[in-house]
Amino acid sequence: MKPGIHPEYRPVVFRDRAADYAFLTRSTATSDKTVEWEDGNTYPVIDVEISSASHPFYTGTQRVLDTAGRVERFERRYGRGRSER
């Protein structure tokens, strides 16, 4: 790697406000806000709208679509065996 052309890769805290969840990872993302982490060090913090703690897919609260019901409703509405004109 050429020196001086890459962004700094450092520890950053990502905080999901909706789920009151935060995690420390490494990133090149920057922020003016900081937070004191559990280890006593201060890290830049980036607030995110959604994370694995609040996303319906990961929390198991996603809606399951009733595709069979939709197909049956379509067939009732438009008919299955209608002859084509």
Backbone torsions as a table, in degrees:
resi	resn	phi	psi	omega
1	MET	NA	139.1	176.1
2	LYS	-74.5	135.1	179.0
3	PRO	-74.0	143.0	173.0
4	GLY	87.5	-3.4	-178.3
5	ILE	-110.1	-10.4	-177.4
6	HIS	-102.3	146.1	177.4
7	PRO	-68.4	155.9	-178.5
8	GLU	-69.5	131.1	178.7
9	TYR	-102.6	110.8	-171.8
10	ARG	-144.2	168.8	177.1
11	PRO	-66.6	136.9	-179.9
12	VAL	-140.6	142.6	175.9
13	VAL	-97.6	127.5	172.6
14	PHE	-103.6	128.3	-174.4
15	ARG	-122.3	125.0	175.7
16	ASP	-96.7	106.3	-177.2
17	ARG	-67.2	-34.2	-176.6
18	ALA	-65.6	-36.0	-176.4
19	ALA	-103.9	0.4	-175.9
20	ASP	52.1	54.2	-175.3
21	TYR	-134.5	137.8	178.6
22	ALA	-139.5	148.6	176.0
23	PHE	-142.5	147.9	-179.0
24	LEU	-100.1	128.4	177.8
25	THR	-147.1	-179.4	177.2
26	ARG	-104.3	140.9	-177.0
27	SER	-159.6	165.9	173.6
28	THR	-98.9	-0.7	179.8
29	ALA	-64.8	147.0	-178.8
30	THR	-118.4	156.1	178.6
31	SER	-157.8	148.4	175.9
32	ASP	-84.5	-22.0	-179.8
33	LYS	-82.3	147.4	177.6
34	THR	-130.9	162.1	178.1
35	VAL	-144.3	146.4	175.8
36	GLU	-87.6	123.0	-176.0
37	TRP	-87.8	173.2	-177.2
38	GLU	-59.7	-26.1	-179.0
39	ASP	-84.6	0.7	178.1
40	GLY	92.7	-9.6	179.2
41	ASN	-86.6	156.8	177.7
42	THR	-103.5	129.9	-178.1
43	TYR	-127.7	155.1	172.0
44	PRO	-65.2	145.0	-179.8
45	VAL	-121.2	137.9	177.9
46	ILE	-122.0	120.6	178.5
47	ASP	-84.1	130.7	179.3
48	VAL	-116.8	152.7	-179.4
49	GLU	-73.4	-37.1	-174.0
50	ILE	-149.3	144.1	177.4
51	SER	-141.4	-173.5	179.5
52	SER	-64.6	-19.7	179.7
53	ALA	-78.9	-20.1	-177.3
54	SER	-123.9	-6.5	-178.8
55	HIS	-76.2	132.5	-176.9
56	PRO	-57.8	-32.2	179.5
57	PHE	-63.7	-41.8	-177.3
58	TYR	-82.3	-27.7	-178.2
59	THR	-87.4	-11.5	178.8
60	GLY	83.2	13.9	-179.4
61	THR	-103.5	15.0	-179.3
62	GLN	-72.9	152.2	179.3
63	ARG	-81.0	138.0	175.5
64	VAL	-96.2	124.2	-179.2
65	LEU	-78.3	137.3	178.5
66	ASP	-88.2	82.0	-175.6
67	THR	-70.7	-34.0	179.1
68	ALA	-64.0	-42.5	178.1
69	GLY	-63.5	-36.5	178.6
70	ARG	-66.8	-40.5	180.0
71	VAL	-65.2	-45.3	179.7
72	GLU	-62.0	-41.9	178.9
73	ARG	-63.7	-39.9	177.5
74	PHE	-62.9	-44.2	-179.2
75	GLU	-65.8	-38.2	177.0
76	ARG	-65.6	-41.2	-176.7
77	ARG	-70.3	-45.4	-173.4
78	TYR	-108.3	-3.7	176.9
79	GLY	76.4	140.6	-177.9
80	ARG	-89.8	-48.7	-171.0
81	GLY	-98.0	18.7	177.9
82	ARG	-61.5	138.6	177.6
83	SER	-75.6	143.6	-179.0
84	GLU	-77.2	143.8	-176.2
85	ARG	-94.2	NA	NA
